[in-house]
Amino acid sequence: MRAVIQRVSRAAVSVDGDVVGQISHGLAILLGAAAGDTQGDVDVLVDKVAGLRIFRDDQQKMNRSVVDVGGSVLLISQFTLLADARRGRRPSFVDAAVPGEAEPLIEYAVRRLTDLGVPVETGIFGADMSVELVNDGPVTIVLDVVDGKVR
């Protein structure tokens, strides 16, 4: 799994001009499932994301998590995060999970975050989406989980 995590003051996702998910203070997460990813990989990723201390405390140090600050998550599935553009000019997406494997993993990630008390909004899996966000900081972190380990 690959996740691009951005601390945001607000974020929204639209499909065909209609807002389908939006949050204020929290995290916007672009999440791509790779072929062979498992629920165990999702568990590792979600636990890491929920505990990432990237929000400011009273001393303005990044020392609080999205759970600590009562933030929300806007989670967007994005298979293009698994693009391989090493050769040629057209990216290959062979490393991305097929939709029938990816969608249940994305849904599982939403459930796991919700179980941890994090409100989650989403886009629509497989739809052509427009994402708007205000990156707070800016703070952007990329996480890869391979074989149950963050790399």
DSSP file (Angstrom, degrees, kcal/mol; ACC not computed):
  #  RESIDUE AA STRUCTURE BP1 BP2  ACC     N-H-->O    O-->H-N    N-H-->O    O-->H-N    TCO  KAPPA ALPHA  PHI   PSI    X-CA   Y-CA   Z-CA
    1    1 A M              0   0    0      0, 0.0   144,-2.7     0, 0.0     2,-0.4   0.000 360.0 360.0 360.0 146.5    0.0    0.0    0.0
    2    2 A R  E     -AB  32 144A   0     30,-2.5    30,-3.1   142,-0.2     2,-0.4  -0.998 360.0-174.3-129.4 133.2    1.1    3.5   -0.7
    3    3 A A  E     -AB  31 143A   0    140,-2.9   140,-2.7    -2,-0.4     2,-0.6  -0.991  16.8-159.1-129.4 134.5   -0.4    6.5    1.1
    4    4 A V  E     -AB  30 142A   0     26,-2.4    26,-2.5    -2,-0.4     2,-0.5  -0.969  22.6-166.1-107.0 117.4    0.2   10.2    0.5
    5    5 A I  E     -AB  29 141A   0    136,-3.4   136,-2.8    -2,-0.6     2,-0.4  -0.906   8.2-176.3-113.5 126.6   -0.9   11.9    3.7
    6    6 A Q  E     -AB  28 140A   0     22,-2.5    22,-2.6    -2,-0.5     2,-0.5  -0.984  25.1-132.7-126.0 130.2   -1.4   15.7    4.0
    7    7 A R  E     -A   27   0A   0    132,-1.9   129,-3.2    -2,-0.4   132,-0.5  -0.679  39.8-173.8 -75.2 127.2   -2.3   17.7    7.1
    8    8 A V  E     -AB  26 135A   0     18,-2.9    18,-2.2    -2,-0.5   127,-0.2  -0.899  42.8-154.0-129.2 152.5   -5.1   19.9    6.0
    9    9 A S  E    S-     0   0A   0    125,-2.2     2,-0.3     1,-0.4    16,-0.2   0.657  94.1  -8.6 -90.5 -21.7   -7.2   22.8    7.3
   10   10 A R  E     + B   0 134A   0    124,-0.7   124,-2.5    14,-0.1    -1,-0.4  -0.941  65.5 178.7-165.9 155.0   -9.9   21.6    4.9
   11   11 A A  E     -CB  23 133A   0     12,-2.1    12,-2.7    -2,-0.3     2,-0.3  -0.980   1.7-178.5-158.2 149.2  -10.4   19.2    2.0
   12   12 A A  E     -CB  22 132A   0    120,-3.0   120,-3.0    -2,-0.3     2,-0.4  -0.991  12.9-152.3-148.8 153.3  -13.2   18.1   -0.3
   13   13 A V  E     -CB  21 131A   0      8,-2.8     7,-2.7    -2,-0.3     8,-1.4  -0.996  15.2-168.2-129.5 136.0  -13.8   15.6   -3.1
   14   14 A S  E     -CB  19 130A   0    116,-2.8   116,-2.4    -2,-0.4     2,-0.4  -0.910  11.7-161.6-123.9 149.9  -16.3   16.0   -5.9
   15   15 A V  E >  S-CB  18 129A   0      3,-2.5     3,-2.0    -2,-0.3   114,-0.1  -0.996  83.7 -11.8-128.5 124.8  -17.7   13.8   -8.6
   16   16 A D  T 3  S-     0   0    0    112,-0.5    -1,-0.1    -2,-0.4     3,-0.1   0.849 131.2 -53.7  53.1  37.8  -19.4   15.4  -11.5
   17   17 A G  T 3  S+     0   0    0      1,-0.2     2,-0.5   113,-0.0    -1,-0.3   0.373 115.1 114.0  83.6  -4.8  -19.4   18.7   -9.7
   18   18 A D  E <   -C   15   0A   0     -3,-2.0    -3,-2.5     2,-0.0     2,-0.4  -0.874  69.7-123.7-103.6 129.1  -21.1   17.4   -6.6
   19   19 A V  E     +C   14   0A   0     -2,-0.5    -5,-0.3    -5,-0.2     3,-0.1  -0.554  32.6 172.6 -69.4 124.1  -19.3   17.3   -3.3
   20   20 A V  E     +     0   0A   0     -7,-2.7   102,-0.4    -2,-0.4     2,-0.3   0.545  66.3  13.7-109.6 -12.9  -19.3   13.7   -2.1
   21   21 A G  E     +C   13   0A   0     -8,-1.4    -8,-2.8   100,-0.1    -1,-0.4  -0.942  63.8 165.8-161.3 140.3  -16.9   14.1    0.9
   22   22 A Q  E     -C   12   0A   0     -2,-0.3     2,-0.3   -10,-0.2   -10,-0.2  -0.987   5.8-179.5-157.4 149.1  -15.4   16.9    2.9
   23   23 A I  E     -C   11   0A   0    -12,-2.7   -12,-2.1    -2,-0.3     3,-0.1  -0.919  15.6-148.7-138.4 164.5  -13.6   17.6    6.1
   24   24 A S  S    S+     0   0    0      1,-0.3   -16,-0.1    -2,-0.3    48,-0.1   0.180  76.4  11.1-101.8-128.4  -12.2   20.5    8.0
   25   25 A H  S    S+     0   0    0    -16,-0.2    47,-1.8    46,-0.1    -1,-0.3  -0.201 104.1  61.0 -51.9 124.2   -9.1   20.1   10.2
   26   26 A G  E    S-Ad   8  72A   0    -18,-2.2   -18,-2.9    45,-0.3     2,-0.4  -0.967  84.1 -35.1 162.2-140.5   -7.4   16.7    9.7
   27   27 A L  E     -Ad   7  73A   0     45,-2.7    47,-2.8    -2,-0.3     2,-0.6  -0.966  28.7-154.3-125.5 135.0   -5.8   14.5    7.1
   28   28 A A  E     -Ad   6  74A   0    -22,-2.6   -22,-2.5    -2,-0.4     2,-0.5  -0.947  24.1-168.2-100.1 125.3   -6.3   14.1    3.4
   29   29 A I  E     -Ad   5  75A   0     45,-3.1    47,-3.2    -2,-0.6     2,-0.6  -0.964  17.1-162.1-123.2 120.3   -5.1   10.6    2.4
   30   30 A L  E     -Ad   4  76A   0    -26,-2.5   -26,-2.4    -2,-0.5     2,-0.5  -0.899  23.6-167.0 -93.8 123.4   -4.5    9.4   -1.1
   31   31 A L  E     -Ad   3  77A   0     45,-3.0    47,-2.7    -2,-0.6     2,-0.5  -0.954  14.0-174.7-126.2 124.0   -4.4    5.6   -0.8
   32   32 A G  E     -A    2   0A   0    -30,-3.1   -30,-2.5    -2,-0.5     2,-0.5  -0.959  14.5-146.8-117.2 132.2   -3.3    3.1   -3.4
   33   33 A A        -     0   0    0     -2,-0.5    64,-2.8   -32,-0.2     2,-0.2  -0.820  14.9-147.1 -96.7 132.7   -3.5   -0.6   -3.0
   34   34 A A  B >   -F   96   0B   0     -2,-0.5     3,-2.2    62,-0.3    62,-0.3  -0.629  33.3 -86.2 -94.5 155.5   -0.8   -2.7   -4.6
   35   35 A A  T 3  S+     0   0    0     60,-2.8    -1,-0.1     1,-0.3    62,-0.1  -0.387 118.0  23.5 -56.6 132.1   -1.3   -6.2   -6.0
   36   36 A G  T 3  S+     0   0    0      1,-0.3    -1,-0.3    -2,-0.1   111,-0.1   0.357  86.3 144.4  90.4  -5.7   -0.9   -8.7   -3.1
   37   37 A D    <   -     0   0    0     -3,-2.2    -1,-0.3     1,-0.1     2,-0.2  -0.313  30.6-161.1 -64.2 152.3   -1.7   -6.2   -0.3
   38   38 A T     >  -     0   0    0      1,-0.1     4,-1.7    67,-0.0     3,-0.3  -0.756  36.3 -99.7-128.1 172.4   -3.6   -7.7    2.6
   39   39 A Q  H  > S+     0   0    0     -2,-0.2     4,-2.7     1,-0.2     5,-0.1   0.828 122.8  61.4 -62.2 -30.6   -5.8   -6.6    5.5
   40   40 A G  H  > S+     0   0    0      2,-0.2     4,-2.0     1,-0.2    -1,-0.2   0.887 102.2  50.4 -62.0 -38.5   -2.7   -6.9    7.6
   41   41 A D  H  > S+     0   0    0     -3,-0.3     4,-2.4     2,-0.2    -1,-0.2   0.904 110.2  50.3 -64.2 -41.1   -1.0   -4.3    5.5
   42   42 A V  H  X S+     0   0    0     -4,-1.7     4,-3.2     2,-0.2     5,-0.3   0.917 107.8  53.6 -62.6 -43.3   -4.0   -2.0    6.0
   43   43 A D  H  X S+     0   0    0     -4,-2.7     4,-2.4     1,-0.2     5,-0.2   0.924 110.0  47.2 -57.2 -45.8   -3.8   -2.6    9.7
   44   44 A V  H  X S+     0   0    0     -4,-2.0     4,-2.0     2,-0.2    -1,-0.2   0.933 115.0  46.3 -61.7 -46.5   -0.2   -1.5    9.8
   45   45 A L  H  X S+     0   0    0     -4,-2.4     4,-2.9     2,-0.2    -2,-0.2   0.938 113.4  47.3 -62.9 -48.6   -0.9    1.6    7.7
   46   46 A V  H  X S+     0   0    0     -4,-3.2     4,-2.9     1,-0.2     5,-0.2   0.910 111.4  50.6 -63.2 -43.0   -3.9    2.7    9.6
   47   47 A D  H  X S+     0   0    0     -4,-2.4     4,-1.2    -5,-0.3    -1,-0.2   0.905 113.2  46.8 -61.6 -39.8   -2.2    2.3   13.0
   48   48 A K  H  X S+     0   0    0     -4,-2.0     4,-0.9    -5,-0.2     3,-0.2   0.942 114.3  46.6 -65.7 -47.9    0.7    4.3   11.7
   49   49 A V  H >< S+     0   0    0     -4,-2.9     3,-0.9     1,-0.2    17,-0.4   0.927 111.0  51.1 -61.5 -46.9   -1.5    7.1   10.2
   50   50 A A  H 3< S+     0   0    0     -4,-2.9    17,-0.9     1,-0.2    -1,-0.2   0.794 117.1  40.8 -63.8 -27.2   -3.7    7.3   13.3
   51   51 A G  H 3< S+     0   0    0     -4,-1.2    -1,-0.2    -3,-0.2    -2,-0.2   0.479  79.8 126.2-100.8  -2.9   -0.7    7.7   15.5
   52   52 A L    <<  -     0   0    0     -4,-0.9     2,-1.5    -3,-0.9    14,-0.4  -0.378  55.3-143.4 -60.0 123.0    1.4   10.0   13.3
   53   53 A R        +     0   0    0     -2,-0.2    12,-0.3     1,-0.2    -1,-0.1  -0.642  56.5 126.9 -91.3  82.3    2.3   13.0   15.5
   54   54 A I        +     0   0    0     -2,-1.5     2,-0.4    10,-0.8    -1,-0.2   0.239  43.9  90.8-123.4  10.0    2.1   15.7   12.8
   55   55 A F  E    S-G   64   0C   0      9,-2.8     9,-2.3    -3,-0.2     8,-2.1  -0.848  81.3-104.7-106.7 148.1   -0.2   18.2   14.4
   56   56 A R  E     -G   62   0C   0     -2,-0.4     6,-0.2     6,-0.3     2,-0.1  -0.380  27.9-152.8 -73.8 143.7    1.1   21.0   16.6
   57   57 A D    >   -     0   0    0      4,-2.1     3,-1.9    -2,-0.1    -1,-0.1  -0.266  47.3 -75.9 -95.3-168.3    0.9   21.0   20.4
   58   58 A D  T 3  S+     0   0    0      1,-0.3    -2,-0.1     2,-0.1    -1,-0.0   0.726 134.7  53.1 -65.4 -21.2    0.7   24.1   22.6
   59   59 A Q  T 3  S-     0   0    0      2,-0.2    -1,-0.3     0, 0.0     3,-0.1   0.243 119.0-111.4 -95.7  12.1    4.4   24.7   22.1
   60   60 A Q  S <  S+     0   0    0     -3,-1.9     2,-0.3     1,-0.3    -2,-0.1   0.698  74.9 134.6  66.1  21.7    3.9   24.6   18.3
   61   61 A K        -     0   0    0     -6,-0.1    -4,-2.1     1,-0.0     2,-1.4  -0.786  69.6-109.1 -97.7 144.8    5.9   21.3   18.0
   62   62 A M  E    S+G   56   0C   0     -2,-0.3    -6,-0.3    -6,-0.2    -9,-0.1  -0.594  74.8 126.0 -73.2  98.8    4.5   18.5   15.8
   63   63 A N  E     +     0   0C   0     -8,-2.1     2,-0.3    -2,-1.4    -1,-0.2   0.288  44.5  78.1-141.5   6.2    3.6   16.3   18.7
   64   64 A R  E     -G   55   0C   0     -9,-2.3    -9,-2.8    -3,-0.2   -10,-0.8  -0.929  61.9-138.6-127.6 149.5   -0.1   15.3   18.3
   65   65 A S     >  -     0   0    0     -2,-0.3     4,-2.0   -12,-0.3     6,-0.2  -0.452  34.9-101.0 -96.8 171.6   -1.9   12.8   16.2
   66   66 A V  T  4>S+     0   0    0    -17,-0.4     5,-2.5   -14,-0.4     4,-0.4   0.839 126.8  51.7 -60.7 -32.9   -5.2   13.2   14.2
   67   67 A V  T >45S+     0   0    0    -17,-0.9     3,-1.0     3,-0.2    -1,-0.2   0.925 107.5  52.1 -67.4 -45.2   -6.8   11.2   17.1
   68   68 A D  T 345S+     0   0    0      1,-0.2    -2,-0.2     2,-0.1    -1,-0.2   0.860 113.9  42.4 -59.9 -37.9   -5.3   13.6   19.7
   69   69 A V  T 3<5S-     0   0    0     -4,-2.0    -1,-0.2     1,-0.0    -2,-0.2   0.436 109.9-117.7 -92.9   1.3   -6.7   16.7   17.9
   70   70 A G  T < 5 +     0   0    0     -3,-1.0    -3,-0.2    -4,-0.4    -4,-0.1   0.841  60.1 159.5  67.8  32.0  -10.1   15.3   17.1
   71   71 A G      < -     0   0    0     -5,-2.5   -45,-0.3    -6,-0.2     2,-0.2  -0.240  32.5-129.8 -83.2 173.9   -9.4   15.6   13.4
   72   72 A S  E     -d   26   0A   0    -47,-1.8   -45,-2.7    46,-0.1     2,-0.4  -0.689  11.2-130.2-116.8 170.3  -11.1   13.9   10.5
   73   73 A V  E     -de  27 120A   0     46,-2.5    48,-2.8    -2,-0.2     2,-0.6  -0.988   5.1-160.1-125.5 133.7   -9.8   12.0    7.5
   74   74 A L  E     -de  28 121A   0    -47,-2.8   -45,-3.1    -2,-0.4     2,-0.5  -0.958  22.5-165.8-105.9 110.0  -10.7   12.4    3.8
   75   75 A L  E     -de  29 122A   0     46,-2.8    48,-1.1    -2,-0.6     2,-0.5  -0.873   8.2-176.4-106.8 123.2   -9.6    9.2    2.2
   76   76 A I  E     -d   30   0A   0    -47,-3.2   -45,-3.0    -2,-0.5     2,-0.3  -0.970  22.7-133.0-120.6 124.2   -9.4    8.9   -1.6
   77   77 A S  E     +d   31   0A   0     -2,-0.5     2,-0.2   -47,-0.2   -45,-0.2  -0.573  29.9 174.5 -73.1 137.8   -8.5    5.7   -3.4
   78   78 A Q    >   -     0   0    0    -47,-2.7     3,-1.5    -2,-0.3     4,-0.2  -0.732  20.2-177.4-151.5  95.5   -5.9    6.4   -6.1
   79   79 A F  G >  S+     0   0    0      1,-0.3     3,-2.0    -2,-0.2    -1,-0.1   0.744  78.5  76.2 -65.7 -22.7   -4.4    3.5   -8.1
   80   80 A T  G >  S+     0   0    0      1,-0.3     3,-1.6     2,-0.2    -1,-0.3   0.650  75.7  77.5 -67.7 -12.2   -2.1    5.9   -9.9
   81   81 A L  G <  S+     0   0    0     -3,-1.5    -1,-0.3     1,-0.3    -2,-0.2   0.739  90.5  56.7 -64.0 -20.6    0.1    6.1   -6.8
   82   82 A L  G <  S+     0   0    0     -3,-2.0    13,-0.4    -4,-0.2    -1,-0.3   0.199  80.5 138.7 -95.3  15.8    1.4    2.7   -7.8
   83   83 A A    <   -     0   0    0     -3,-1.6     2,-0.6    12,-0.1    10,-0.2  -0.297  43.9-150.8 -62.8 142.3    2.5    3.9  -11.2
   84   84 A D  B     +H   92   0D   0      8,-2.6     8,-2.3     1,-0.1     3,-0.2  -0.952  25.5 163.7-114.7 108.7    5.9    2.7  -12.6
   85   85 A A        +     0   0    0     -2,-0.6    -1,-0.1     6,-0.2    -2,-0.0   0.020  38.4 112.6-114.0  25.6    7.3    5.4  -14.8
   86   86 A R  S    S+     0   0    0      1,-0.1     2,-0.4     6,-0.1    -1,-0.1   0.841  77.6  42.3 -69.0 -32.4   10.9    4.2  -14.9
   87   87 A R  S    S-     0   0    0     -3,-0.2     3,-0.2     3,-0.1    -1,-0.1  -0.927 113.5 -17.0-119.4 141.1   10.7    3.2  -18.6
   88   88 A G  S    S-     0   0    0     -2,-0.4     0, 0.0     1,-0.2     0, 0.0  -0.131  85.0 -78.1  68.0-164.3    9.2    5.2  -21.4
   89   89 A R  S    S+     0   0    0      1,-0.1    -1,-0.2     2,-0.1    -4,-0.0   0.494 106.0  78.5-115.4  -9.6    6.7    8.0  -21.0
   90   90 A R  S    S-     0   0    0     -3,-0.2    -3,-0.1    -6,-0.0    -1,-0.1  -0.908  81.5-128.3-103.6 118.4    3.5    6.1  -20.4
   91   91 A P        -     0   0    0      0, 0.0     2,-0.4     0, 0.0    -6,-0.2  -0.268  15.2-135.6 -63.4 148.6    3.3    4.9  -16.8
   92   92 A S  B     -H   84   0D   0     -8,-2.3    -8,-2.6     1,-0.1     3,-0.2  -0.835  13.5-168.3-101.0 143.5    2.6    1.2  -16.1
   93   93 A F    >   +     0   0    0     -2,-0.4     3,-1.5   -10,-0.2   -10,-0.1   0.051  50.1 118.9-118.5  24.5    0.0    0.3  -13.5
   94   94 A V  T 3  S+     0   0    0      1,-0.3    -1,-0.1   -10,-0.1   -59,-0.1   0.737  72.1  59.7 -65.4 -21.7    0.7   -3.4  -13.3
   95   95 A D  T 3  S+     0   0    0    -13,-0.4   -60,-2.8    -3,-0.2    -1,-0.3   0.642  86.6  95.7 -80.6 -13.4    1.8   -3.1   -9.6
   96   96 A A  B <  S-F   34   0B   0     -3,-1.5   -62,-0.3   -62,-0.3     2,-0.1  -0.511  84.4-109.4 -77.7 144.1   -1.7   -1.7   -8.6
   97   97 A A        -     0   0    0    -64,-2.8   -64,-0.1    -2,-0.2   -62,-0.1  -0.417  37.3-106.0 -66.5 146.0   -4.3   -4.1   -7.3
   98   98 A V    >>  -     0   0    0      1,-0.1     4,-2.7    -2,-0.1     3,-1.9  -0.394  37.1-103.0 -68.8 154.8   -7.2   -4.8   -9.6
   99   99 A P  H 3> S+     0   0    0      0, 0.0     4,-2.4     0, 0.0    -1,-0.1   0.837 120.4  58.5 -51.9 -38.7  -10.4   -3.1   -8.6
  100  100 A G  H 34 S+     0   0    0      1,-0.2    -3,-0.0     2,-0.2    -2,-0.0   0.756 116.4  35.0 -65.1 -23.4  -11.9   -6.3   -7.1
  101  101 A E  H <> S+     0   0    0     -3,-1.9     4,-0.9     2,-0.1    -1,-0.2   0.790 119.1  49.7 -93.6 -36.5   -9.0   -6.6   -4.7
  102  102 A A  H  X S+     0   0    0     -4,-2.7     4,-2.4     1,-0.2     3,-0.3   0.919 101.4  59.2 -72.7 -45.0   -8.4   -2.9   -4.1
  103  103 A E  H  X S+     0   0    0     -4,-2.4     4,-2.6     1,-0.2     5,-0.2   0.898 104.7  49.0 -58.2 -45.4  -11.9   -1.8   -3.2
  104  104 A P  H  > S+     0   0    0      0, 0.0     4,-2.1     0, 0.0    -1,-0.2   0.871 111.9  50.9 -62.1 -33.1  -12.4   -4.1   -0.2
  105  105 A L  H  X S+     0   0    0     -4,-0.9     4,-2.1    -3,-0.3    -2,-0.2   0.896 110.5  48.1 -69.6 -39.2   -9.0   -3.0    1.1
  106  106 A I  H  X S+     0   0    0     -4,-2.4     4,-1.9     2,-0.2    -1,-0.2   0.927 112.9  48.5 -64.5 -44.8   -9.9    0.7    0.8
  107  107 A E  H  X S+     0   0    0     -4,-2.6     4,-2.2    -5,-0.2    -2,-0.2   0.878 109.7  52.8 -62.7 -37.6  -13.3    0.0    2.5
  108  108 A Y  H  X S+     0   0    0     -4,-2.1     4,-2.7    -5,-0.2    -1,-0.2   0.899 106.0  53.6 -64.4 -40.8  -11.4   -1.9    5.3
  109  109 A A  H  X S+     0   0    0     -4,-2.1     4,-2.4     2,-0.2     5,-0.2   0.910 108.2  50.3 -60.0 -42.3   -9.1    1.1    5.8
  110  110 A V  H  X S+     0   0    0     -4,-1.9     4,-2.4     2,-0.2    -2,-0.2   0.938 111.8  47.5 -61.2 -47.2  -12.2    3.3    6.3
  111  111 A R  H  X S+     0   0    0     -4,-2.2     4,-2.7     1,-0.2    -2,-0.2   0.911 111.5  50.6 -61.0 -42.9  -13.7    0.9    8.8
  112  112 A R  H  X S+     0   0    0     -4,-2.7     4,-1.2     2,-0.2    -1,-0.2   0.911 111.5  47.1 -63.9 -43.1  -10.4    0.6   10.8
  113  113 A L  H  <>S+     0   0    0     -4,-2.4     5,-2.2     1,-0.2     3,-0.4   0.921 112.9  49.7 -63.1 -42.9  -10.0    4.4   11.0
  114  114 A T  H ><5S+     0   0    0     -4,-2.4     3,-2.0     1,-0.2    -2,-0.2   0.904 106.1  56.0 -62.1 -41.8  -13.6    4.7   12.1
  115  115 A D  H 3<5S+     0   0    0     -4,-2.7    -1,-0.2     1,-0.3    -2,-0.2   0.792 103.1  56.5 -61.3 -27.1  -13.1    2.0   14.7
  116  116 A L  T 3<5S-     0   0    0     -4,-1.2    -1,-0.3    -3,-0.4    -2,-0.2   0.395 126.5-102.5 -84.7   3.6  -10.2    4.1   16.1
  117  117 A G  T < 5S+     0   0    0     -3,-2.0    -3,-0.2     1,-0.3    -2,-0.1   0.606  78.2 136.0  89.0  12.7  -12.7    7.0   16.5
  118  118 A V      < -     0   0    0     -5,-2.2    -1,-0.3    -6,-0.1     2,-0.2  -0.842  54.8-129.8 -96.6 119.4  -11.6    9.0   13.5
  119  119 A P        -     0   0    0      0, 0.0   -46,-2.5     0, 0.0     2,-0.4  -0.488  30.6-160.8 -64.5 134.0  -14.4   10.4   11.4
  120  120 A V  E     -e   73   0A   0    -48,-0.2     2,-0.3    -2,-0.2   -46,-0.2  -0.971  17.2-175.2-126.9 132.4  -13.8    9.5    7.7
  121  121 A E  E     -e   74   0A   0    -48,-2.8   -46,-2.8    -2,-0.4     2,-0.3  -0.869  16.6-170.5-113.9 154.9  -15.2   10.9    4.5
  122  122 A T  E     -e   75   0A   0   -102,-0.4   -46,-0.2    -2,-0.3  -109,-0.1  -0.877  21.5-125.0-139.0 169.8  -14.4    9.3    1.1
  123  123 A G        -     0   0    0    -48,-1.1     2,-0.5    -2,-0.3    -1,-0.1  -0.041  51.1 -80.3 -89.5-156.2  -14.7    9.8   -2.6
  124  124 A I    >   -     0   0    0   -110,-0.1     3,-2.2   -47,-0.1  -103,-0.0  -0.970  47.6-113.3-116.4 120.5  -16.3    7.2   -4.8
  125  125 A F  T 3  S+     0   0    0     -2,-0.5     3,-0.1     1,-0.3   -47,-0.0  -0.241  97.4   5.3 -55.6 129.6  -14.2    4.2   -5.7
  126  126 A G  T 3  S+     0   0    0      1,-0.3    -1,-0.3   -49,-0.1     2,-0.1   0.360 100.4 126.2  81.0  -5.2  -13.3    4.2   -9.4
  127  127 A A  S <  S-     0   0    0     -3,-2.2     2,-0.9     1,-0.1    -1,-0.3  -0.426  72.4-106.9 -83.0 159.7  -14.9    7.5  -10.2
  128  128 A D        -     0   0    0     -2,-0.1  -112,-0.5    -3,-0.1     2,-0.3  -0.799  54.1-172.6 -82.6 109.8  -13.2   10.5  -11.9
  129  129 A M  E     -B   15   0A   0     -2,-0.9     2,-0.5  -114,-0.1  -114,-0.2  -0.758  27.5-146.2-114.4 152.4  -12.8   12.7   -8.8
  130  130 A S  E     -B   14   0A   0   -116,-2.4  -116,-2.8    -2,-0.3     2,-0.5  -0.980  20.0-161.3-113.2 126.0  -11.7   16.3   -8.2
  131  131 A V  E     -B   13   0A   0     -2,-0.5     2,-0.4  -118,-0.2  -118,-0.2  -0.928   8.3-175.2-114.0 129.2   -9.9   16.8   -4.9
  132  132 A E  E     +B   12   0A   0   -120,-3.0  -120,-3.0    -2,-0.5     2,-0.3  -0.968  15.2 157.9-119.0 136.4   -9.5   20.2   -3.3
  133  133 A L  E     -B   11   0A   0     -2,-0.4     2,-0.6  -122,-0.2  -122,-0.2  -0.997  39.1-137.5-154.5 157.9   -7.4   20.8   -0.2
  134  134 A V  E     -B   10   0A   0   -124,-2.5  -125,-2.2    -2,-0.3  -124,-0.7  -0.948  28.9-142.9-115.2 107.2   -5.6   23.3    1.8
  135  135 A N  E     -B    8   0A   0     -2,-0.6     2,-0.8  -127,-0.2  -127,-0.3  -0.582  13.1-142.6 -73.7 121.7   -2.3   21.7    3.0
  136  136 A D  E    S-     0   0A   0   -129,-3.2     3,-0.2    -2,-0.4  -129,-0.2  -0.776  75.6  -8.2 -91.8 110.3   -1.6   23.0    6.5
  137  137 A G  E    S-     0   0A   0     -2,-0.8    -1,-0.1     1,-0.3     2,-0.1  -0.549 108.2 -89.9 137.6 -72.2    2.1   23.6    7.0
  138  138 A P  E    S+     0   0A   0      0, 0.0     2,-0.5     0, 0.0    -1,-0.3   0.502  74.4 168.7 -75.2 144.4    2.6   22.3    4.4
  139  139 A V  E     +     0   0A   0   -132,-0.5  -132,-1.9    -3,-0.2     2,-0.4  -0.983   1.0 163.1-126.3 118.3    3.0   18.8    5.8
  140  140 A T  E     -B    6   0A   0     -2,-0.5     2,-0.4  -134,-0.2  -134,-0.2  -0.995   9.2-178.7-137.3 128.9    3.0   15.9    3.4
  141  141 A I  E     -B    5   0A   0   -136,-2.8  -136,-3.4    -2,-0.4     2,-0.5  -0.988  14.2-151.6-130.7 137.2    4.2   12.4    4.2
  142  142 A V  E     -B    4   0A   0     -2,-0.4     2,-0.4  -138,-0.2  -138,-0.2  -0.934  15.2-172.0-108.8 128.3    4.5    9.3    2.0
  143  143 A L  E     -B    3   0A   0   -140,-2.7  -140,-2.9    -2,-0.5     2,-0.4  -0.970   6.9-168.4-120.9 134.8    4.1    5.9    3.5
  144  144 A D  E     -B    2   0A   0     -2,-0.4     7,-3.4  -142,-0.2     2,-0.5  -0.982   3.4-164.5-117.2 133.0    4.7    2.6    1.9
  145  145 A V  E     +I  150   0E   0   -144,-2.7     2,-0.4    -2,-0.4     5,-0.2  -0.979  13.9 172.9-117.1 120.1    3.6   -0.7    3.6
  146  146 A V  E >   -I  149   0E   0      3,-2.6     3,-1.3    -2,-0.5    -2,-0.0  -0.994  68.9 -11.5-129.6 125.5    5.2   -3.8    2.1
  147  147 A D  T 3  S-     0   0    0     -2,-0.4    -1,-0.1     1,-0.3     3,-0.1   0.884 130.7 -51.4  53.0  42.7    4.8   -7.2    3.6
  148  148 A G  T 3  S+     0   0    0      1,-0.2     2,-0.4  -110,-0.1    -1,-0.3   0.608 117.7 105.4  76.0  12.5    3.3   -5.8    6.8
  149  149 A K  E <  S-I  146   0E   0     -3,-1.3    -3,-2.6  -105,-0.0     2,-0.4  -0.976  70.4-122.7-129.0 140.9    6.2   -3.3    7.3
  150  150 A V  E      I  145   0E   0     -2,-0.4    -5,-0.2    -5,-0.2    -7,-0.0  -0.655 360.0 360.0 -76.8 130.1    6.4    0.5    6.8
  151  151 A R              0   0    0     -7,-3.4    -6,-0.2    -2,-0.4    -1,-0.1   0.345 360.0 360.0-123.0 360.0    9.2    1.3    4.4
